[in-house]
Amino acid sequence: SAILSEKGVRIVPYLSIVSSSMKQVGGLLIVLMLSPVVSGQQQMRGLFEGVYKKWRMAMVTKNYAGWQETTSRRRQVETRNRILSEKQPFPGAVFRLPTAPPALGGLELVRLKVQGMTAKAVYFGKVDFGVGGEPTDNLLVLSYVQENGWKYDGAEFINLAALPEVKASLAKGDMSVLEKAEFTPTGAMPAIPAVQLKAPVKYIAKVYAYCPNREVTVQVNRTSRHTFANTKQAEVVIGGARDGENLVEFKTKSLPGGNGKEPLAIRVYLMSQRPGVKIPAVFNYEVAEGGAVQGKGQGSFVVDANLVRQLTGL
């Protein structure tokens, strides 16, 4: 995930939040909207923070064995797939991050929820990625899964400057915004990717989408799935491009607040292995503002001898 610029708003610390605690024995649903802390809450917090701190230390010290021990299987497979799809060295590239994972010191735990074999912890405060400047108050959401002990499954940094409604609610001490799906564990174990690469791909490919006020789902060769929502973004194609024909399928839908007249672009690029050489998009579906957008569609591109020469110079 991209790291956004940091601007935010201060909210009341969690100790002033109205006490709320729920337990559901059958589905193992535990919600802590942390107010005066009791020992059980402290133990649960310590458990998850211990996992995160061990994972973070493994990242900082580039300890592959420690990373394996503290990281969920799904995340391990997805990380390896992404690195090999970029033709980067594995596991060395695991630790090539633009910034260090933020420490939890000084952050307030405002919500901790465990459901089934999954859990999420939401922190508020000056999330510091060590990129310089004065950090401001934002949200950090950490996800965990139970796999012979709790494992780190991912993190999301939420820039409050980009969420004015949330910002206003939190400024008033209203924590109801944290009841939304993005702050709630699903209770279901995340699926392990069917594709599990063992070696670098032959050709690096990327999917690009420009989709204001739309959600776009793209599949390449029915193995690499990508979802974009109201964004301008590119993602690496897992498994890369293949020799011969490559299938591209897409679906689109309008998001609330859209008028259905926004422009749209979906493209697939192949990355040249020759420095300074750029290859035009091998797949391009583009609609100008006001044009009619297909709800779904498909196309293909072919990696032939001529394209291989452009990519490799051989």
Buried (B, 14 or more C-beta within 10 A) or exposed (E): EEEEEBEBBEBBEBEEBEEEEEEEEEEBBBBBBBBEEEEEBEEBBEBBBEBBBBBBBBBBEEBEEBBBBBBBBBBBBBBBBBBBBBBBEBBEBBBEEEEEBBBBEEBBBBBBBBBBBBBBBBBBBBBBBEEEEEBBBBBBBBBBBBBEEBBBBBBBBBBBBEBEEBBEBBEEEBBEBBEEEEBBBEBEBBEEBEEEBEEBBBBBBBBBBBBEBBBBBBBBBEBBBBEBBBBEBBBBBBBBBBEEEBBBBBBBBBEEEBEEBBBBBBBBBBBBBEEEEEEEBBBBBEBEEEEEBEEEEEBBBEBEEEBBEBBEEE
